[in-house]
Amino acid sequence: MNHLEAYWRRFVNRADTYCVQQPPPDKYRRVRRALTLEDLAAHVAGEKTLALDCMNPEGEARWVCWDSDVVDGLADLARVQAAAMDLGLVTYREASRRGGHLWLWCDAPQPVAALHRLGKAVMHLADIKLEVYPNRDDPPRDVAQGMRLPLGIHQHSGQRYPFVDGAGRPCHRDDPESALAWLVAQPHTITSQLQAALATVPLLPPPRAPVSPSPLVVTPTPSLGGAAVTKGIIGWIRAQSFPDIVARTRSDVALMHVGRGYSGWCPLHDDAAPQADGTPGTRSLYIYCDPVYGWRWKCLSSNCGASQRPVKDAFDWLVWLSGGQWNVALRWAEALREESR
Ligand SMILES: [Zn+2]
């Protein structure tokens, strides 16, 4: 993979639309056309300046970006960076015309519910309030907020801004090739690190009330005998074909028939990565339909939190993908039911 392709993998959440920064006093113009590698090359070369959507239409994103617009914003971002580091997350500070950006890069697209929650939780730990992108925890209706890509030329100052180290010194030379080579060589965060961080951050108050005005009726699962009896949205999601739900929520799992169940790539840890001995990763998510209890899933890798008992059902799937946030999972389930109507 060349540097430009690696840059694409790091930043492009969707390639059917993007924004172009305009000379002052205008800001950005949205383009409804396919993004190409040539567009990214032109951005890095300083021929035009792109901003890319902070999530795709399915509500997934490859990065988190904290944005500070104030004059000493880089100092604020250093505090957020330190809080992220306490959670085991490596982030990168980019200078800008005023303030700057702090980036966290993921190895694979992640649900925005988890990334947005993590972004806010890190600021909570740093006791600081900035803009964070993805800036919402559910998919956009059309397009999402764009973020200016690093390494280009800011159209309002005519300057290119570097990534900076803890002392504020540039991390790379200022020619585009060196900057790009430096950027794509920086490690990204793997899914299991995100999961570990999400498991330790404090639960914040829910971002807003559930969309459904009617109270949810949830009957506890009986401890003995019979299928789980739940009404309302949780009952609905448990009654669906779980392979369909997996395909609709995380298509990258890519389920395949195996024996009496299905296997796929686990979205909760990095099972696609090569093993320590260099052998290829293996698909470790396993789902099956229990004749009494219905659809169940688990991860077969002992490296993964989802390998622990108890076995999990379709609603648990949404909870895990939402970083443990029940309210987010409930809204997600409502959205899935809405789509099915
Ligand atoms: Zn797993």
Boltz pocket constraint, residues with backbone or C-beta under 6 A from the ligand:
constraints:
  - pocket:
      binder: B
      contacts: [[A, 266], [A, 267], [A, 268], [A, 269], [A, 271], [A, 284], [A, 285], [A, 299], [A, 300], [A, 301], [A, 304], [A, 305], [A, 306], [A, 307]]
      max_distance: 6.0
